[in-house]
Amino acid sequence: MEVSDKEIRELEEKAREIRKWVVRMTGTAGSGHPGGSLSEVDILTALYFKVLRHDPKNPNWPHRDRFILSKGHGCPALYAALALSGYFPVESLLTLRKLGSPLQGHPDKRMLPVLEASTGSLGQGLSIAIGMALAGKLDGKDYRIYALMGDGESQEGQVWEAAMFAGHHRLDNLTAILDYNEFQLDDALLKILSLEPLTNKWRAFNWHVIEVDGHHIPRIIEGLQEARETVGKPSIIIAHTVKGKGVSFMERNNEFHGKAPTPQQVEQALKELESQSE
Amino acid sequence: MNLTKSQPIPVASPPFKLGKPTREAYGEALLELGKMDPRIVVLDADLSKSTMTRIFAREFPDRFFNFGIAEADMVGASAGLAASGKIPFVSSFACFLTCKAYDQMRISVCLPGFNVKFVASHGGISVGEDGPSQQSIEDIALMSSLPGMVVIVPADELETKEAVKAIYSHTGPCYIRTCRPKAPILYTESCAFQIGKANLLREGNDLTLIANGLLVAEALLAAEELEKEGIHSRVLDMHTIKPVDEGAIEAAARETGAILTCEEATIKGGLGAAVAQSAARSCPVPMDFIAIPDTYAESGKPEELFDRYGLTAKHIARKARSLLQRKT
């Protein structure tokens, strides 16, 4: 997949735009999960603005690639990516978490039908993706399925049930992406429950493992390309990320796992993100 | 509410002949549907020989997925299959499917309202010798608590087949509980099965026995016994617990003045609770409940367990007599 320097700069600008929305959305809502939303932004940008085969004007297109946000609490970034892709007006982003809004606190397909699934109880997205991968194989369709998972989420037993199944059935139309930001709600993963050795675990479950810097958009795109070209095995992209990425006072500050920025913090964060633009 | 009189559906007379287990009727019905509709896929968690999904698996191996002993993953995957236009039928033992994968049913399937059909075998204590870890007494309460879930307990093989067809035609998540032992044959021709519409099996004006599953046969036997004493029981097969037939409940309350529910599930949150809630709103009358008391059962032969935990015709008749004392 060719990516020109110009295109990379455009994608990076898109990522900054999503980050600004995450800050504004959670700030306006007065609640939400900015830390884990900001860590996944570059992955979502690579997917929605380069890799995914999708048509925002035809969200039910049968041949579309499917994306599932298994770490449902990261939905502000997903909503922003969807709006900037043209699935719904960006103005509605500021209704996040408000009564009657399609932008629920966690992804709810009932309220926002362009979502592929409802998530929010951790550990479920990879299994849903497996169902879609099986259907794709049964129907002889070449769409791909992507599931973005959290690192804390990977402590759920269901993730490993799913890993075993997908490896056994060689679901090579399935790509998992791990947002490895090293923090969970209570503390650092290493203090609560370590996943390591993580690459060995996934390899042992018969997956192709790709490690990337989760904030380096060209490298993410390369990783997704490698996953697409991998035959006979599902792939996982372990993306090393920084929780709160892009906002100095949120980076690796786990206070912002599930706390919204104050109006002053929103202003400061937007100023910082603005200054990162060329 | 429409309370028009209807004629009882003709059913077999006691002693009832034993037919197939309802789980086997499910397996056969699934095969028939599978032949008709290629969108049907079947998921099991290493119990296909017991849930009888292997009847389908043998014929359609490409549309059968054995997830191994991993119920959560299986139910999650059913959501993805349904999202892709398939009609997944998902089976395991009732206790494992509803308890181990409750959260996946809740968020992956029911929250978006995906069209997944859960058919769980080995419901209730009629599982028998395997004991309380395998006996599902909680499934009806759990499944009824999920918004949008249809919950059905059929009584015999014919009704099971019609129920399976009915949930196939219904769009949205559904749960059917089947049982392990052979079920008495009640319906001889058709049971005109409709989701949410109780079947009137016997007319009477002294009280109404509202039963489902294996307890329908017991209720009919109890009605015979009571008849000898001059007590005329109406008997309803309330195969659908959710949505429950509120019209039939109101009519039973108004026309017979007392209701006794009969089910093979915990007394907390099952058929009895659904009927009581409905009658309390429309026409409160004296009620009582035949169900498994708030306890775990034990190993034993199904008939021994039915006797010990108070689910036989004898227990139903006894409770009916004391209920009638409370009628004004």
Contacts between the chains, C-beta under 8 A, distances in Angstrom:
chain1	res1	chain2	res2	distance
A	108	B	111	6.5
A	108	B	112	7.6
A	109	B	111	7.5
A	109	B	112	3.9
A	110	B	111	6.4
A	110	B	112	5.6
A	110	B	113	6.2
A	116	B	83	6.3
A	117	B	79	6.5
A	117	B	80	7.4
A	117	B	83	6.5
A	117	B	108	6.9
A	117	B	112	6.6
A	118	B	107	6.0
A	118	B	108	7.1
A	118	B	111	4.3
A	118	B	112	4.5
A	119	B	107	6.9
A	119	B	108	8.0
A	120	B	107	6.2
A	121	B	103	5.4
A	121	B	106	7.2
A	121	B	107	4.4
A	123	B	72	7.6
A	124	B	72	7.9
A	124	B	76	5.0
A	124	B	103	7.6
A	124	B	104	5.9
A	124	B	107	6.0
A	124	B	108	5.0
A	125	B	76	7.9
A	126	B	76	7.6
A	127	B	72	7.0
A	127	B	73	4.6
A	127	B	74	7.8
A	127	B	75	7.5
A	127	B	76	2.5
A	127	B	77	5.0
A	127	B	79	7.6
A	127	B	80	7.2
A	127	B	104	7.1
A	127	B	108	7.0
A	128	B	76	5.2
A	128	B	77	7.0
A	128	B	79	4.9
A	128	B	80	4.2
A	128	B	83	7.2
A	128	B	108	5.6
A	129	B	80	6.1
A	130	B	73	7.1
A	130	B	76	7.2
A	130	B	77	4.6
A	130	B	80	6.1
A	131	B	76	7.0
A	131	B	77	3.8
A	131	B	78	6.1
A	131	B	79	6.0
A	131	B	80	2.2
A	131	B	81	4.0
A	131	B	82	7.4
A	131	B	83	7.0
A	131	B	84	6.9
A	131	B	86	8.0
A	131	B	88	7.6
A	132	B	80	4.0
A	132	B	81	7.4
A	132	B	83	6.3
A	132	B	84	5.2
A	133	B	80	7.4
A	134	B	41	7.8
A	134	B	65	6.5
A	134	B	77	6.7
A	134	B	80	7.4
A	134	B	81	6.2
A	135	B	80	6.9
A	135	B	81	5.3
A	135	B	84	3.3
A	135	B	85	7.0
A	135	B	86	5.5
A	136	B	84	7.1
A	138	B	41	7.4
A	138	B	62	7.0
A	138	B	63	7.1
A	138	B	86	7.5
A	139	B	84	7.6
A	145	B	80	7.9
A	157	B	72	7.2
A	158	B	72	4.2
A	158	B	73	5.9
A	158	B	76	6.7
A	158	B	104	7.4
A	161	B	67	7.8
A	161	B	68	8.0
A	161	B	70	3.8
A	161	B	72	6.0
A	161	B	73	3.7
A	162	B	73	4.8
A	162	B	76	7.0
A	162	B	77	7.8
A	164	B	68	7.4
A	164	B	70	7.2
A	165	B	67	6.2
A	165	B	68	7.2
A	165	B	70	6.7
A	165	B	73	5.6
A	165	B	77	7.5
